Amino acid sequence: MGSLRIVLTGGPDRLHDGCVEEVDNLDDKVKISFASGYEHFSHSGEVTEVDGAVLPVFHWCERTKIAE
C-alpha cells in the first residue's frame, strides 16, 4: 500500500496548521513524531481540498512523550 496524504490541524505552534503529511493507513488516530514526543491526531469525517485533491482532515487531540 502506498502513502496516503492527510491534512493536520491544531497542535504545537511549531507544527504548521494545515500541513500535509503522508501516512501508511487511515486509522482513527495517527501519531506524528515531533520534537521530543508524538503528536496525536484524530479524524472525524471532515475533508478539505488541497491542490485539487480531497484529503481527510485530522485534528490534534493529545501529545505523548517518547519512552526512554
CHARMM internal coordinates of N, CA and C (Angstrom, degrees):
IC EDIT
DIST 1 N 1 CA 1.4433
DIST 1 CA 1 C 1.5247
ANGL 1 N 1 CA 1 C 108.53
DIST 1 C 2 N 1.3248
ANGL 1 CA 1 C 2 N 118.13
DIHE 1 N 1 CA 1 C 2 N 136.25
DIST 2 N 2 CA 1.4513
ANGL 1 C 2 N 2 CA 122.19
DIHE 1 CA 1 C 2 N 2 CA 178.91
DIST 2 CA 2 C 1.5099
ANGL 2 N 2 CA 2 C 112.21
DIHE 1 C 2 N 2 CA 2 C -82.53
DIST 2 C 3 N 1.3120
ANGL 2 CA 2 C 3 N 115.21
DIHE 2 N 2 CA 2 C 3 N 174.89
DIST 3 N 3 CA 1.4542
ANGL 2 C 3 N 3 CA 120.48
DIHE 2 CA 2 C 3 N 3 CA 179.07
DIST 3 CA 3 C 1.5240
ANGL 3 N 3 CA 3 C 110.58
DIHE 2 C 3 N 3 CA 3 C -72.27
DIST 3 C 4 N 1.3296
ANGL 3 CA 3 C 4 N 115.03
DIHE 3 N 3 CA 3 C 4 N 146.39
DIST 4 N 4 CA 1.4532
ANGL 3 C 4 N 4 CA 122.48
DIHE 3 CA 3 C 4 N 4 CA 178.54
DIST 4 CA 4 C 1.5198
ANGL 4 N 4 CA 4 C 108.60
DIHE 3 C 4 N 4 CA 4 C -113.78
DIST 4 C 5 N 1.3150
ANGL 4 CA 4 C 5 N 117.24
DIHE 4 N 4 CA 4 C 5 N 138.54
DIST 5 N 5 CA 1.4615
ANGL 4 C 5 N 5 CA 121.45
DIHE 4 CA 4 C 5 N 5 CA -179.03
DIST 5 CA 5 C 1.5233
ANGL 5 N 5 CA 5 C 110.42
DIHE 4 C 5 N 5 CA 5 C -91.20
DIST 5 C 6 N 1.3450
ANGL 5 CA 5 C 6 N 115.88
DIHE 5 N 5 CA 5 C 6 N 137.38
DIST 6 N 6 CA 1.4579
ANGL 5 C 6 N 6 CA 122.45
DIHE 5 CA 5 C 6 N 6 CA 176.49
DIST 6 CA 6 C 1.5261
ANGL 6 N 6 CA 6 C 108.52
DIHE 5 C 6 N 6 CA 6 C -135.47
DIST 6 C 7 N 1.3287
ANGL 6 CA 6 C 7 N 115.78
DIHE 6 N 6 CA 6 C 7 N 161.13
DIST 7 N 7 CA 1.4613
ANGL 6 C 7 N 7 CA 122.09
DIHE 6 CA 6 C 7 N 7 CA 176.15
DIST 7 CA 7 C 1.5226
ANGL 7 N 7 CA 7 C 107.91
DIHE 6 C 7 N 7 CA 7 C -107.91
DIST 7 C 8 N 1.3456
ANGL 7 CA 7 C 8 N 116.71
DIHE 7 N 7 CA 7 C 8 N 132.49
DIST 8 N 8 CA 1.4609
ANGL 7 C 8 N 8 CA 121.78
DIHE 7 CA 7 C 8 N 8 CA 178.06
DIST 8 CA 8 C 1.5183
ANGL 8 N 8 CA 8 C 109.32
DIHE 7 C 8 N 8 CA 8 C -104.27
DIST 8 C 9 N 1.3319
ANGL 8 CA 8 C 9 N 116.00
DIHE 8 N 8 CA 8 C 9 N 140.37
DIST 9 N 9 CA 1.4548
ANGL 8 C 9 N 9 CA 120.59
DIHE 8 CA 8 C 9 N 9 CA 176.38
DIST 9 CA 9 C 1.5201
ANGL 9 N 9 CA 9 C 109.68
DIHE 8 C 9 N 9 CA 9 C -136.92
DIST 9 C 10 N 1.3360
ANGL 9 CA 9 C 10 N 116.01
DIHE 9 N 9 CA 9 C 10 N 143.68
DIST 10 N 10 CA 1.4596
ANGL 9 C 10 N 10 CA 120.86
DIHE 9 CA 9 C 10 N 10 CA -177.35
DIST 10 CA 10 C 1.5145
ANGL 10 N 10 CA 10 C 110.66
DIHE 9 C 10 N 10 CA 10 C 86.40
DIST 10 C 11 N 1.3303
ANGL 10 CA 10 C 11 N 115.65
DIHE 10 N 10 CA 10 C 11 N -174.77
DIST 11 N 11 CA 1.4556
ANGL 10 C 11 N 11 CA 120.88
DIHE 10 CA 10 C 11 N 11 CA 179.44
DIST 11 CA 11 C 1.5145
ANGL 11 N 11 CA 11 C 112.42
DIHE 10 C 11 N 11 CA 11 C 95.68
DIST 11 C 12 N 1.3397
ANGL 11 CA 11 C 12 N 117.25
DIHE 11 N 11 CA 11 C 12 N -166.26
DIST 12 N 12 CA 1.4603
ANGL 11 C 12 N 12 CA 121.53
DIHE 11 CA 11 C 12 N 12 CA -176.76
DIST 12 CA 12 C 1.5310
ANGL 12 N 12 CA 12 C 112.24
DIHE 11 C 12 N 12 CA 12 C -62.13
DIST 12 C 13 N 1.3308
ANGL 12 CA 12 C 13 N 115.72
DIHE 12 N 12 CA 12 C 13 N 153.35
DIST 13 N 13 CA 1.4686
ANGL 12 C 13 N 13 CA 120.81
DIHE 12 CA 12 C 13 N 13 CA -179.78
DIST 13 CA 13 C 1.5230
ANGL 13 N 13 CA 13 C 112.62
DIHE 12 C 13 N 13 CA 13 C -58.58
DIST 13 C 14 N 1.3288
ANGL 13 CA 13 C 14 N 117.04
DIHE 13 N 13 CA 13 C 14 N -34.75
DIST 14 N 14 CA 1.4741
ANGL 13 C 14 N 14 CA 120.29
DIHE 13 CA 13 C 14 N 14 CA -177.33
DIST 14 CA 14 C 1.5265
ANGL 14 N 14 CA 14 C 112.64
DIHE 13 C 14 N 14 CA 14 C -74.22
DIST 14 C 15 N 1.3215
ANGL 14 CA 14 C 15 N 117.23
DIHE 14 N 14 CA 14 C 15 N -14.04
DIST 15 N 15 CA 1.4645
ANGL 14 C 15 N 15 CA 121.71
DIHE 14 CA 14 C 15 N 15 CA 176.04
DIST 15 CA 15 C 1.5249
ANGL 15 N 15 CA 15 C 106.14
DIHE 14 C 15 N 15 CA 15 C -95.80
DIST 15 C 16 N 1.3062
ANGL 15 CA 15 C 16 N 116.84
DIHE 15 N 15 CA 15 C 16 N 105.94
DIST 16 N 16 CA 1.4562
ANGL 15 C 16 N 16 CA 121.97
DIHE 15 CA 15 C 16 N 16 CA -171.11
DIST 16 CA 16 C 1.5256
ANGL 16 N 16 CA 16 C 112.29
DIHE 15 C 16 N 16 CA 16 C -60.68
DIST 16 C 17 N 1.3431
ANGL 16 CA 16 C 17 N 115.32
DIHE 16 N 16 CA 16 C 17 N 127.21
DIST 17 N 17 CA 1.4568
ANGL 16 C 17 N 17 CA 121.73
DIHE 16 CA 16 C 17 N 17 CA 177.54
DIST 17 CA 17 C 1.5251
ANGL 17 N 17 CA 17 C 109.39
DIHE 16 C 17 N 17 CA 17 C -61.69
DIST 17 C 18 N 1.3093
ANGL 17 CA 17 C 18 N 116.61
DIHE 17 N 17 CA 17 C 18 N 132.83
DIST 18 N 18 CA 1.4503
ANGL 17 C 18 N 18 CA 121.25
DIHE 17 CA 17 C 18 N 18 CA 179.48
DIST 18 CA 18 C 1.5133
ANGL 18 N 18 CA 18 C 114.23
DIHE 17 C 18 N 18 CA 18 C 85.45
DIST 18 C 19 N 1.3439
ANGL 18 CA 18 C 19 N 117.82
DIHE 18 N 18 CA 18 C 19 N 10.21
DIST 19 N 19 CA 1.4656
ANGL 18 C 19 N 19 CA 118.90
DIHE 18 CA 18 C 19 N 19 CA -179.94
DIST 19 CA 19 C 1.5313
ANGL 19 N 19 CA 19 C 110.10
DIHE 18 C 19 N 19 CA 19 C -71.73
DIST 19 C 20 N 1.3027
ANGL 19 CA 19 C 20 N 115.10
DIHE 19 N 19 CA 19 C 20 N 149.98
DIST 20 N 20 CA 1.4630
ANGL 19 C 20 N 20 CA 121.85
DIHE 19 CA 19 C 20 N 20 CA -179.97
DIST 20 CA 20 C 1.5233
ANGL 20 N 20 CA 20 C 108.25
DIHE 19 C 20 N 20 CA 20 C -100.26
DIST 20 C 21 N 1.3192
ANGL 20 CA 20 C 21 N 116.17
DIHE 20 N 20 CA 20 C 21 N 129.20
DIST 21 N 21 CA 1.4654
ANGL 20 C 21 N 21 CA 122.76
DIHE 20 CA 20 C 21 N 21 CA 178.54
DIST 21 CA 21 C 1.5234
ANGL 21 N 21 CA 21 C 108.56
DIHE 20 C 21 N 21 CA 21 C -122.57
DIST 21 C 22 N 1.3122
ANGL 21 CA 21 C 22 N 115.82
DIHE 21 N 21 CA 21 C 22 N 160.10
DIST 22 N 22 CA 1.4610
ANGL 21 C 22 N 22 CA 121.13
DIHE 21 CA 21 C 22 N 22 CA 174.39
DIST 22 CA 22 C 1.5160
ANGL 22 N 22 CA 22 C 109.06
DIHE 21 C 22 N 22 CA 22 C -109.14
DIST 22 C 23 N 1.3331
ANGL 22 CA 22 C 23 N 116.05
DIHE 22 N 22 CA 22 C 23 N 134.27
DIST 23 N 23 CA 1.4616
ANGL 22 C 23 N 23 CA 122.25
DIHE 22 CA 22 C 23 N 23 CA 178.86
DIST 23 CA 23 C 1.5236
ANGL 23 N 23 CA 23 C 108.52
DIHE 22 C 23 N 23 CA 23 C -128.18
DIST 23 C 24 N 1.3313
ANGL 23 CA 23 C 24 N 116.03
DIHE 23 N 23 CA 23 C 24 N 162.12
DIST 24 N 24 CA 1.4635
ANGL 23 C 24 N 24 CA 120.69
DIHE 23 CA 23 C 24 N 24 CA -179.16
DIST 24 CA 24 C 1.5196
ANGL 24 N 24 CA 24 C 112.88
DIHE 23 C 24 N 24 CA 24 C -83.29
DIST 24 C 25 N 1.3525
ANGL 24 CA 24 C 25 N 117.07
DIHE 24 N 24 CA 24 C 25 N -27.10
DIST 25 N 25 CA 1.4664
ANGL 24 C 25 N 25 CA 120.00
DIHE 24 CA 24 C 25 N 25 CA 179.06
DIST 25 CA 25 C 1.5174
ANGL 25 N 25 CA 25 C 109.28
DIHE 24 C 25 N 25 CA 25 C -151.01
DIST 25 C 26 N 1.3103
ANGL 25 CA 25 C 26 N 116.21
DIHE 25 N 25 CA 25 C 26 N 165.14
DIST 26 N 26 CA 1.4626
ANGL 25 C 26 N 26 CA 121.90
DIHE 25 CA 25 C 26 N 26 CA -178.28
DIST 26 CA 26 C 1.5201
ANGL 26 N 26 CA 26 C 110.53
DIHE 25 C 26 N 26 CA 26 C -104.14
DIST 26 C 27 N 1.3318
ANGL 26 CA 26 C 27 N 116.16
DIHE 26 N 26 CA 26 C 27 N 60.62
DIST 27 N 27 CA 1.4615
ANGL 26 C 27 N 27 CA 120.56
DIHE 26 CA 26 C 27 N 27 CA 174.98
DIST 27 CA 27 C 1.5251
ANGL 27 N 27 CA 27 C 109.18
DIHE 26 C 27 N 27 CA 27 C -62.73
DIST 27 C 28 N 1.3429
ANGL 27 CA 27 C 28 N 116.13
DIHE 27 N 27 CA 27 C 28 N 170.88
DIST 28 N 28 CA 1.4621
ANGL 27 C 28 N 28 CA 120.35
DIHE 27 CA 27 C 28 N 28 CA 177.00
DIST 28 CA 28 C 1.5196
ANGL 28 N 28 CA 28 C 111.23
DIHE 27 C 28 N 28 CA 28 C -59.12
DIST 28 C 29 N 1.3391
ANGL 28 CA 28 C 29 N 116.61
DIHE 28 N 28 CA 28 C 29 N -35.67
DIST 29 N 29 CA 1.4635
ANGL 28 C 29 N 29 CA 121.63
DIHE 28 CA 28 C 29 N 29 CA 178.01
DIST 29 CA 29 C 1.5212
ANGL 29 N 29 CA 29 C 109.10
DIHE 28 C 29 N 29 CA 29 C -128.65
DIST 29 C 30 N 1.3323
ANGL 29 CA 29 C 30 N 115.44
DIHE 29 N 29 CA 29 C 30 N 147.92
DIST 30 N 30 CA 1.4586
ANGL 29 C 30 N 30 CA 120.36
DIHE 29 CA 29 C 30 N 30 CA 172.59
DIST 30 CA 30 C 1.5209
ANGL 30 N 30 CA 30 C 108.00
DIHE 29 C 30 N 30 CA 30 C -120.68
DIST 30 C 31 N 1.3213
ANGL 30 CA 30 C 31 N 116.07
DIHE 30 N 30 CA 30 C 31 N 152.67
DIST 31 N 31 CA 1.4593
ANGL 30 C 31 N 31 CA 123.08
DIHE 30 CA 30 C 31 N 31 CA -177.75
DIST 31 CA 31 C 1.5234
ANGL 31 N 31 CA 31 C 107.41
DIHE 30 C 31 N 31 CA 31 C -122.06
DIST 31 C 32 N 1.3323
ANGL 31 CA 31 C 32 N 115.85
DIHE 31 N 31 CA 31 C 32 N 121.26
DIST 32 N 32 CA 1.4532
ANGL 31 C 32 N 32 CA 122.15
DIHE 31 CA 31 C 32 N 32 CA -178.71
DIST 32 CA 32 C 1.5258
ANGL 32 N 32 CA 32 C 108.90
DIHE 31 C 32 N 32 CA 32 C -112.85
DIST 32 C 33 N 1.3243
ANGL 32 CA 32 C 33 N 117.39
DIHE 32 N 32 CA 32 C 33 N 125.40
DIST 33 N 33 CA 1.4602
ANGL 32 C 33 N 33 CA 121.27
DIHE 32 CA 32 C 33 N 33 CA 176.14
DIST 33 CA 33 C 1.5248
ANGL 33 N 33 CA 33 C 108.43
DIHE 32 C 33 N 33 CA 33 C -69.81
DIST 33 C 34 N 1.3472
ANGL 33 CA 33 C 34 N 116.02
DIHE 33 N 33 CA 33 C 34 N 127.21
DIST 34 N 34 CA 1.4543
ANGL 33 C 34 N 34 CA 120.42
DIHE 33 CA 33 C 34 N 34 CA -177.93
DIST 34 CA 34 C 1.5196
ANGL 34 N 34 CA 34 C 109.36
DIHE 33 C 34 N 34 CA 34 C -151.12
DIST 34 C 35 N 1.3313
ANGL 34 CA 34 C 35 N 116.55
DIHE 34 N 34 CA 34 C 35 N 127.85
DIST 35 N 35 CA 1.4672
ANGL 34 C 35 N 35 CA 122.54
DIHE 34 CA 34 C 35 N 35 CA -178.46
DIST 35 CA 35 C 1.5275
ANGL 35 N 35 CA 35 C 108.30
DIHE 34 C 35 N 35 CA 35 C 54.29
DIST 35 C 36 N 1.3262
ANGL 35 CA 35 C 36 N 119.17
DIHE 35 N 35 CA 35 C 36 N -125.04
DIST 36 N 36 CA 1.4696
ANGL 35 C 36 N 36 CA 121.23
DIHE 35 CA 35 C 36 N 36 CA -177.01
DIST 36 CA 36 C 1.5223
ANGL 36 N 36 CA 36 C 112.16
DIHE 35 C 36 N 36 CA 36 C -104.17
DIST 36 C 37 N 1.3227
ANGL 36 CA 36 C 37 N 116.65
DIHE 36 N 36 CA 36 C 37 N 28.85
DIST 37 N 37 CA 1.4643
ANGL 36 C 37 N 37 CA 119.08
DIHE 36 CA 36 C 37 N 37 CA -179.50
DIST 37 CA 37 C 1.5145
ANGL 37 N 37 CA 37 C 111.85
DIHE 36 C 37 N 37 CA 37 C -160.36
DIST 37 C 38 N 1.3164
ANGL 37 CA 37 C 38 N 114.52
DIHE 37 N 37 CA 37 C 38 N -160.68
DIST 38 N 38 CA 1.4581
ANGL 37 C 38 N 38 CA 122.00
DIHE 37 CA 37 C 38 N 38 CA 178.21
DIST 38 CA 38 C 1.5197
ANGL 38 N 38 CA 38 C 108.85
DIHE 37 C 38 N 38 CA 38 C -124.10
DIST 38 C 39 N 1.3172
ANGL 38 CA 38 C 39 N 115.34
DIHE 38 N 38 CA 38 C 39 N 136.75
DIST 39 N 39 CA 1.4600
ANGL 38 C 39 N 39 CA 121.36
DIHE 38 CA 38 C 39 N 39 CA 172.66
DIST 39 CA 39 C 1.5235
ANGL 39 N 39 CA 39 C 106.71
DIHE 38 C 39 N 39 CA 39 C -101.55
DIST 39 C 40 N 1.3230
ANGL 39 CA 39 C 40 N 116.14
DIHE 39 N 39 CA 39 C 40 N 132.32
DIST 40 N 40 CA 1.4591
ANGL 39 C 40 N 40 CA 121.88
DIHE 39 CA 39 C 40 N 40 CA -177.92
DIST 40 CA 40 C 1.5248
ANGL 40 N 40 CA 40 C 109.45
DIHE 39 C 40 N 40 CA 40 C -107.96
DIST 40 C 41 N 1.3074
ANGL 40 CA 40 C 41 N 115.70
DIHE 40 N 40 CA 40 C 41 N 136.75
DIST 41 N 41 CA 1.4573
ANGL 40 C 41 N 41 CA 122.49
DIHE 40 CA 40 C 41 N 41 CA -178.41
DIST 41 CA 41 C 1.5252
ANGL 41 N 41 CA 41 C 108.81
DIHE 40 C 41 N 41 CA 41 C -131.16
DIST 41 C 42 N 1.3347
ANGL 41 CA 41 C 42 N 116.25
DIHE 41 N 41 CA 41 C 42 N 144.64
DIST 42 N 42 CA 1.4643
ANGL 41 C 42 N 42 CA 120.04
DIHE 41 CA 41 C 42 N 42 CA 178.69
DIST 42 CA 42 C 1.5252
ANGL 42 N 42 CA 42 C 109.97
DIHE 41 C 42 N 42 CA 42 C -125.50
DIST 42 C 43 N 1.3226
ANGL 42 CA 42 C 43 N 114.88
DIHE 42 N 42 CA 42 C 43 N 154.87
DIST 43 N 43 CA 1.4636
ANGL 42 C 43 N 43 CA 122.34
DIHE 42 CA 42 C 43 N 43 CA -178.06
DIST 43 CA 43 C 1.5186
ANGL 43 N 43 CA 43 C 109.46
DIHE 42 C 43 N 43 CA 43 C -107.75
DIST 43 C 44 N 1.3328
ANGL 43 CA 43 C 44 N 116.26
DIHE 43 N 43 CA 43 C 44 N 131.64
DIST 44 N 44 CA 1.4683
ANGL 43 C 44 N 44 CA 119.78
DIHE 43 CA 43 C 44 N 44 CA -179.91
DIST 44 CA 44 C 1.5196
ANGL 44 N 44 CA 44 C 112.20
DIHE 43 C 44 N 44 CA 44 C -117.54
DIST 44 C 45 N 1.3289
ANGL 44 CA 44 C 45 N 116.59
DIHE 44 N 44 CA 44 C 45 N 16.80
DIST 45 N 45 CA 1.4575
ANGL 44 C 45 N 45 CA 120.54
DIHE 44 CA 44 C 45 N 45 CA 176.83
DIST 45 CA 45 C 1.5231
ANGL 45 N 45 CA 45 C 114.38
DIHE 44 C 45 N 45 CA 45 C 104.54
DIST 45 C 46 N 1.3196
ANGL 45 CA 45 C 46 N 117.88
DIHE 45 N 45 CA 45 C 46 N -10.66
DIST 46 N 46 CA 1.4643
ANGL 45 C 46 N 46 CA 121.46
DIHE 45 CA 45 C 46 N 46 CA -178.91
DIST 46 CA 46 C 1.5289
ANGL 46 N 46 CA 46 C 110.25
DIHE 45 C 46 N 46 CA 46 C -71.99
DIST 46 C 47 N 1.3296
ANGL 46 CA 46 C 47 N 115.87
DIHE 46 N 46 CA 46 C 47 N 144.26
DIST 47 N 47 CA 1.4653
ANGL 46 C 47 N 47 CA 122.04
DIHE 46 CA 46 C 47 N 47 CA 174.86
DIST 47 CA 47 C 1.5249
ANGL 47 N 47 CA 47 C 108.64
DIHE 46 C 47 N 47 CA 47 C -132.61
DIST 47 C 48 N 1.3247
ANGL 47 CA 47 C 48 N 116.22
DIHE 47 N 47 CA 47 C 48 N 160.95
DIST 48 N 48 CA 1.4608
ANGL 47 C 48 N 48 CA 121.96
DIHE 47 CA 47 C 48 N 48 CA 175.77
DIST 48 CA 48 C 1.5223
ANGL 48 N 48 CA 48 C 108.42
DIHE 47 C 48 N 48 CA 48 C -145.78
DIST 48 C 49 N 1.3211
ANGL 48 CA 48 C 49 N 116.15
DIHE 48 N 48 CA 48 C 49 N 159.53
DIST 49 N 49 CA 1.4593
ANGL 48 C 49 N 49 CA 120.18
DIHE 48 CA 48 C 49 N 49 CA 179.59
DIST 49 CA 49 C 1.5260
ANGL 49 N 49 CA 49 C 109.71
DIHE 48 C 49 N 49 CA 49 C -98.73
DIST 49 C 50 N 1.3337
ANGL 49 CA 49 C 50 N 115.62
DIHE 49 N 49 CA 49 C 50 N 129.60
DIST 50 N 50 CA 1.4629
ANGL 49 C 50 N 50 CA 122.60
DIHE 49 CA 49 C 50 N 50 CA 177.64
DIST 50 CA 50 C 1.5230
ANGL 50 N 50 CA 50 C 107.55
DIHE 49 C 50 N 50 CA 50 C -131.80
DIST 50 C 51 N 1.3160
ANGL 50 CA 50 C 51 N 116.50
DIHE 50 N 50 CA 50 C 51 N 118.77
DIST 51 N 51 CA 1.4733
ANGL 50 C 51 N 51 CA 121.82
DIHE 50 CA 50 C 51 N 51 CA 179.42
DIST 51 CA 51 C 1.5251
ANGL 51 N 51 CA 51 C 112.01
DIHE 50 C 51 N 51 CA 51 C 51.38
DIST 51 C 52 N 1.3240
ANGL 51 CA 51 C 52 N 117.15
DIHE 51 N 51 CA 51 C 52 N 40.94
DIST 52 N 52 CA 1.4547
ANGL 51 C 52 N 52 CA 122.17
DIHE 51 CA 51 C 52 N 52 CA 177.07
DIST 52 CA 52 C 1.5162
ANGL 52 N 52 CA 52 C 115.73
DIHE 51 C 52 N 52 CA 52 C 82.82
DIST 52 C 53 N 1.3300
ANGL 52 CA 52 C 53 N 117.52
DIHE 52 N 52 CA 52 C 53 N -2.45
DIST 53 N 53 CA 1.4721
ANGL 52 C 53 N 53 CA 121.25
DIHE 52 CA 52 C 53 N 53 CA 179.11
DIST 53 CA 53 C 1.5304
ANGL 53 N 53 CA 53 C 109.17
DIHE 52 C 53 N 53 CA 53 C -108.49
DIST 53 C 54 N 1.3206
ANGL 53 CA 53 C 54 N 116.39
DIHE 53 N 53 CA 53 C 54 N 139.01
DIST 54 N 54 CA 1.4609
ANGL 53 C 54 N 54 CA 121.50
DIHE 53 CA 53 C 54 N 54 CA 176.66
DIST 54 CA 54 C 1.5270
ANGL 54 N 54 CA 54 C 107.84
DIHE 53 C 54 N 54 CA 54 C -88.09
DIST 54 C 55 N 1.3470
ANGL 54 CA 54 C 55 N 116.27
DIHE 54 N 54 CA 54 C 55 N 118.58
DIST 55 N 55 CA 1.4624
ANGL 54 C 55 N 55 CA 121.92
DIHE 54 CA 54 C 55 N 55 CA -175.58
DIST 55 CA 55 C 1.5226
ANGL 55 N 55 CA 55 C 110.63
DIHE 54 C 55 N 55 CA 55 C -119.87
DIST 55 C 56 N 1.3427
ANGL 55 CA 55 C 56 N 117.04
DIHE 55 N 55 CA 55 C 56 N 144.61
DIST 56 N 56 CA 1.4650
ANGL 55 C 56 N 56 CA 119.85
DIHE 55 CA 55 C 56 N 56 CA 175.41
DIST 56 CA 56 C 1.5266
ANGL 56 N 56 CA 56 C 110.46
DIHE 55 C 56 N 56 CA 56 C -70.64
DIST 56 C 57 N 1.3409
ANGL 56 CA 56 C 57 N 115.90
DIHE 56 N 56 CA 56 C 57 N 143.93
DIST 57 N 57 CA 1.4620
ANGL 56 C 57 N 57 CA 122.24
DIHE 56 CA 56 C 57 N 57 CA 178.57
DIST 57 CA 57 C 1.5251
ANGL 57 N 57 CA 57 C 108.60
DIHE 56 C 57 N 57 CA 57 C -102.35
DIST 57 C 58 N 1.3234
ANGL 57 CA 57 C 58 N 115.98
DIHE 57 N 57 CA 57 C 58 N 125.71
DIST 58 N 58 CA 1.4611
ANGL 57 C 58 N 58 CA 122.37
DIHE 57 CA 57 C 58 N 58 CA 177.53
DIST 58 CA 58 C 1.5229
ANGL 58 N 58 CA 58 C 108.25
DIHE 57 C 58 N 58 CA 58 C -109.39
DIST 58 C 59 N 1.3398
ANGL 58 CA 58 C 59 N 116.52
DIHE 58 N 58 CA 58 C 59 N 127.81
DIST 59 N 59 CA 1.4616
ANGL 58 C 59 N 59 CA 122.84
DIHE 58 CA 58 C 59 N 59 CA -178.47
DIST 59 CA 59 C 1.5251
ANGL 59 N 59 CA 59 C 110.38
DIHE 58 C 59 N 59 CA 59 C -97.85
DIST 59 C 60 N 1.3385
ANGL 59 CA 59 C 60 N 116.15
DIHE 59 N 59 CA 59 C 60 N 140.06
DIST 60 N 60 CA 1.4572
ANGL 59 C 60 N 60 CA 121.78
DIHE 59 CA 59 C 60 N 60 CA 178.48
DIST 60 CA 60 C 1.5175
ANGL 60 N 60 CA 60 C 109.83
DIHE 59 C 60 N 60 CA 60 C -60.49
DIST 60 C 61 N 1.3430
ANGL 60 CA 60 C 61 N 116.83
DIHE 60 N 60 CA 60 C 61 N 137.45
DIST 61 N 61 CA 1.4694
ANGL 60 C 61 N 61 CA 119.99
DIHE 60 CA 60 C 61 N 61 CA 179.16
DIST 61 CA 61 C 1.5236
ANGL 61 N 61 CA 61 C 113.30
DIHE 60 C 61 N 61 CA 61 C -130.44
DIST 61 C 62 N 1.3359
ANGL 61 CA 61 C 62 N 119.58
DIHE 61 N 61 CA 61 C 62 N -24.03
DIST 62 N 62 CA 1.4633
ANGL 61 C 62 N 62 CA 119.95
DIHE 61 CA 61 C 62 N 62 CA 177.27
DIST 62 CA 62 C 1.5225
ANGL 62 N 62 CA 62 C 111.42
DIHE 61 C 62 N 62 CA 62 C -171.25
DIST 62 C 63 N 1.3348
ANGL 62 CA 62 C 63 N 114.77
DIHE 62 N 62 CA 62 C 63 N 167.58
DIST 63 N 63 CA 1.4646
ANGL 62 C 63 N 63 CA 122.23
DIHE 62 CA 62 C 63 N 63 CA 175.67
DIST 63 CA 63 C 1.5209
ANGL 63 N 63 CA 63 C 108.01
DIHE 62 C 63 N 63 CA 63 C -126.41
DIST 63 C 64 N 1.3269
ANGL 63 CA 63 C 64 N 116.50
DIHE 63 N 63 CA 63 C 64 N 139.06
DIST 64 N 64 CA 1.4597
ANGL 63 C 64 N 64 CA 121.09
DIHE 63 CA 63 C 64 N 64 CA 173.65
DIST 64 CA 64 C 1.5220
ANGL 64 N 64 CA 64 C 108.45
DIHE 63 C 64 N 64 CA 64 C -127.71
DIST 64 C 65 N 1.3206
ANGL 64 CA 64 C 65 N 115.71
DIHE 64 N 64 CA 64 C 65 N 155.11
DIST 65 N 65 CA 1.4627
ANGL 64 C 65 N 65 CA 121.15
DIHE 64 CA 64 C 65 N 65 CA 178.38
DIST 65 CA 65 C 1.5203
ANGL 65 N 65 CA 65 C 109.99
DIHE 64 C 65 N 65 CA 65 C -88.21
DIST 65 C 66 N 1.3188
ANGL 65 CA 65 C 66 N 115.94
DIHE 65 N 65 CA 65 C 66 N 153.03
DIST 66 N 66 CA 1.4572
ANGL 65 C 66 N 66 CA 121.42
DIHE 65 CA 65 C 66 N 66 CA 176.09
DIST 66 CA 66 C 1.5264
ANGL 66 N 66 CA 66 C 107.95
DIHE 65 C 66 N 66 CA 66 C -74.60
DIST 66 C 67 N 1.3235
ANGL 66 CA 66 C 67 N 116.81
DIHE 66 N 66 CA 66 C 67 N 129.62
DIST 67 N 67 CA 1.4709
ANGL 66 C 67 N 67 CA 121.33
DIHE 66 CA 66 C 67 N 67 CA 179.72
DIST 67 CA 67 C 1.5216
ANGL 67 N 67 CA 67 C 109.41
DIHE 66 C 67 N 67 CA 67 C -68.54
DIST 67 C 68 N 1.3021
ANGL 67 CA 67 C 68 N 115.54
DIHE 67 N 67 CA 67 C 68 N 140.36
DIST 68 N 68 CA 1.4696
ANGL 67 C 68 N 68 CA 119.73
DIHE 67 CA 67 C 68 N 68 CA 179.54
DIST 68 CA 68 C 1.4978
ANGL 68 N 68 CA 68 C 111.05
DIHE 67 C 68 N 68 CA 68 C -92.42
END
COOR INIT
IC SEED 1 N 1 CA 1 C
IC BUILD
